Amino acid sequence: MARRSFIRALGRGTGVFAVLGLAAAASAWAQQASRLPKVGILSPLRVANAVCDADGHGTSVGCFVDELRKLGYVDGRNVLLEFRFAEGDVNRLPALAAALASLQPDVIYTHTNPGADAAASATTTIPIVVGPASEEGLTRLAGNLARPSGNVTGVTLTSLEQDQKCLQLLKQVAPRTSRVAVVLNPDNAGLRRYPGVLEPVAADLGLAMTRIDARSVMDLPKAFAAIEKSGANAIFVTDDALLAGTRDFRVQLVQWARSRRLPVVSPSSRVTADGGLASFGTDVPALGRRAAFYVHRILDGAKPSDLPVERPTIYKLSVNLETAKVLGLEVPQSVLARADEVIR
């Protein structure tokens, strides 16, 4: 009996026979559930941000779950999904990962470097699919990317090249930009060398950079003050799950920037969709969907060593013309001709 049917039974039963019937139903469901494959899902996000909408925008975890459904997995019918969300506090991830591992799922899915590190620390035997995390982080955990040597595989989120292209895009659309505030999460291991690794390209473009730390939407007032103090006339938001991947953070930052006529660029198309100027980066929802296929393969008998760590192959250039108009900018035709998405 599926969980939904069991809940309906709770509403119908009365008296001793009903109690006995419910007990039998509960026992039957428990026996069925014990035979179903189990997928643990670990995310640093808030539950409310685990979304995947019809337009293709969303988080990797939201689109991972959506793709599992499309692959035929129905929670309670032919699979059990065990969710653990850190609600934006990455310090909770190790305990949540340990709790998931104690359930002995057939596979654990997670995303981001902190999620991957927490899952890998919790178990060395349960297969772990990461989608996405930085290439640096997955190299450390998987060993050989072509043939993972441990229990971790997944898909990477290319960072440096796409971030360099974002700076080039910014200079093309807002040529008067001279100083960029680079907003990053200092807890993200894949960003520890930022913004220094961007300096060669930034120097060629005539851009100076200022690092602005933020771990969540709660840090925005401090970040805004730091941006103003830096004299930056543009903002680059790194593609971190708790920053660009969180709608409250995106919306508040973009609204503040627009009120001060500051263009915002990011590798995340979600920033552009919420009012940023432009973006160039990996299709993050597609990476979550690819991770779902990896989980499907493992449930079908594959091992992590059978599944090479993949680099993303799909990139998306988005431009928000309405925002460009508000900022008094004219987007060059050369940029519009290459754009995959133009928001008017």
N, C-alpha and C positions, 0 to 999 in steps of 0.2 A: 504494500500500500504506500503510495507516495505521500509526502508530508502534507500536501494540500488536502488530500482526501482524509487524512487523519485529523486535521484541524476541523474539517466539516463535520466529522463524526463527533467531535467534542461538543459541537453545538446541538446535536440531535439527541444524545443519550440522556436518559433519566433513570433513577432507581438502581437496584442492585444489578439487574441484568445488563443495564447500560454500562455500569462500571466494569463488570466482567468483560463486556464486549469491547470497551475501550482498552482494557488491559490486553486483551487478545490482539486488538488492532495495533497497539503500541508494540507488542512483541513481534507481530508479523512485520511491521515496518522496520523495526530494529534489525530483524534477521535479513530482510532485503537490503537494507542500507549497508550492513556489514559485508555484503558481497559486491557492492558497487565500487568502482575505482574512485579514488579520492584525490582531489587537486587542492593543494594549499595555495592561497593567494595572499601575498604580503606586499603592502603598499605604504609608502610614507605619507600619502595624501589623506585628506579628509574624505569621508564617504561621499559627501555632497559633490566633490570634484571628480569622482570616478564616473565620467560621462562619455558617451560617444553618440553624436547626433547624426541626423540624416544627411547633413552637408559635408560629412567627413571630418569635422572638427571634433576634438575630444582628447582625452588622455590615453596614454598607452594601455593602462589597466582597464579603462572603460571599453576600449575597442578590442582588447584581448578577450574580455568576457563576451562581447557581442559576437566575435568571430567563433568562439567556442560553440555558441548557440547555432551559428550558421553551419558549423561542422557536424551538427547533430547531437551535441551534448546538452541534455536538459537536467538541471539540478534536481536531484531527488528521484529522477526516473532512471537514468543510465550513468549518472556520475554524482558525486558529492563534492560541492565546492565549499571549502572552509576559508572564510575571509578574515584577514587581520589588517586593520588600518591604523596607522600611527597618528592619525589626525594632525598631521603637520609637525609632529615632534619626532625627529629622527632618533633621538635618544631612546625612544620606546622600541625601536626596531629589533634590537638583540633579544629582548624578552619575548616579543611577539613571535619572532622566528623560532625561538626555543619551544614556545607553546605549540606552534604548528608542527615542528619536527616530532614532538612527543606524540602527536596523533598518527604518526607513521603514514603520511600520504604517499601515493605512488609517485608524485612529482610535485615540486614547489615552483610556482611562478612568482617572479618579483621584477622590479624595475628600479632604476637609478643605482648609482654606486653604493650609497648607504644600504639600500635594500639587498643588493647582491652580496655585500660584505657580511651583513647580518645573517643571511640565509646560509652562506658558505661556512660561517663560524658555528652555526647551529648543527650542521650535519655534513659528514663527508661521504655518506652512503646514499641518501635520497637524491635522485636526479633533480637538478635545479636548472630552470630555464629563465634567463634574464632578458628582458626586452623592453626598452634598451638600457644600456649603461655605456660608459665611455670605453673606447677601444683599449685604453691604458688599463682600466679596471678589469675588463674581461680577459686581457692578456695575463694579468697577474693571477686571476682565479682559474682560468681554463688551461693555462700553460701554452700548448700548441694550438693556435686558432684553427688550423686545418684539421686537427684531430685532437680534441680536448683530452687531456690526460687524467682528469679527475671526474667529479660529478657535476660540473658546471658547463653549460653552453648557452647560446643565445644569439642576440643581434646587437650590434654596436650602434652608437649614436656618433657619427662623424662630427667632430667639433671644429678643429682648427681651420680647415679649408673653407667650410661654409661660413665661419665667422669672419675670415678674411674677406670673403666675397660680400658679406653684409656691410663691411666698412667701405668697400668699393662702391656698393649700391648707394649707400648714404651720401658719399661724395658726389655721385652722379646726379642724384635727385636734389640734394641740398648742398650745392658747391661752396657756399660760404661757411660751411662747418669748419671749425678750427680746433675745438676741444670736445672730446667725447667722454661722457660719464659711463663707465662700464660697470653695470650693476650685476653682481654675482653673489652666489651663496658660498661663503668661506668653508662650509662643511662639505661641499662637493669636491671629492678628491680629484675629479677630472678637470677641475678649474683652478687648481692650486698654483699653476704657473701663469695664470691670467692676471692682468692684461699684458704681462711682459712678452708672451709668445706672439702677440699681435703687433708689437712695436715695429718690426721691420716693414710690414705692409703699411702701418699707420704713418710711419715716417715718409714713405714714398708718396703718400696721399696728402702730406702736409698736415697730419692730424696729431695732436697731443692727446693723451688719455689719462683719466683719473679713475682709480678703483673706488667703487662704492659697494660696501658690504651690506647684505640684507639676507636674513634667514627666512623671513615670512612677511606677511602683510603687516604684522605688528611693528616691523622695523621701518616701515615706509616714512613716518614723520622724520626720523633721524636721517634716513637716506635723502629725503627732499632737502633737508637743511644742508647736508654735505654737498649735494649737487649744486645748490645755489652758491655755496661758499667757493666751490671749485671754479666757477665761471664757465662751466660747460655750456655749449650751445646745441648739444644733441645728446641723446641717450641710446646706449646699446644694452639691451637686456639679454643676458645669456640664457640658454635653453635649459634651465633647471626646473625640475618637477614642482618645487615649492615656490618658484617665482613665475616664469613664463607659463608653467603648467597649472597655475592656480588662478581661477578667473578673478577673484576679488583683488589679487595683487595686480593683475594685468589692467583691470578696469580703473582702479584707483591711480595707478602710475600714469596711464595714458591720459586720463582726465586732468591730472595735475600738470602734465607736460604740455598738453594742448592749451591750457589756460595761460601758459607762459610762452607759447609759440615755440616749443622745443620739439623737433622731430624725434620720433622713437623708431629704432629699427631693432630687429631680432632675428635669430634663425627660426623662431616659432611663428608660423602663419596665424596662430591664435592671437598673437599680439596685434597683428595687422587687422584681423577681423574685428577686434575690440577697439579699433581707432588708432593703432600705430600707423606710421607712414609706409613702411615697406618691410619685407622679410625675404630671406633666402635661406632655406635649410631643408633638413631631412623631413620627410613625411612621418611624424612620430606615430600617429594612429596606425599607419601601415606597418610600423615595426611591432606594435602590440599585436596586430593581426598575425604577423609572421611568427611571433612567439607562440601564439595559439596553435599554429600548425606544428611547431616543434613539440608542444605538449601532446598533441594528438599522436605524433609519431612515437613518443615515449610510451603513451598508454597502449599503443599498438605493438610494443615490444622493443623499440629501438633503445639504444643506450646513448648517453651524452657523447661518447667517443665516436658514435656513428654520425653525429650532426655537427658539421663544422660551424664555428662562429662566423656569422655573416656580417658583412659590411653593407650599409644601406646603398641602394642603387637608384632610389626615387627622390628627387629634390623638387622643391616647389618655390617659385618666385611669385610673391604676392605684392600688390600695390594698392593703397587706399587713396583713390583720387579725391574723395570727399575731404579726407584729412589734409591732403596736399593743398586743396583750395583754402581750407581754414588757415593753413600756415603760410599762404601766399607763395607756394612753390608750383613750378610747372614741371611735370614729369616728362623727360625726354621720350620721343617716339621710339628710340632705340631700346629703352627699358620696357615700354608698353608692348613692343613687338615680341619681347621674350617672355612676358609675364604669363604665368599659368592661371592666375586669378587677378582680376581687376575689380575692386570694390568701388562702386560709384555712389 
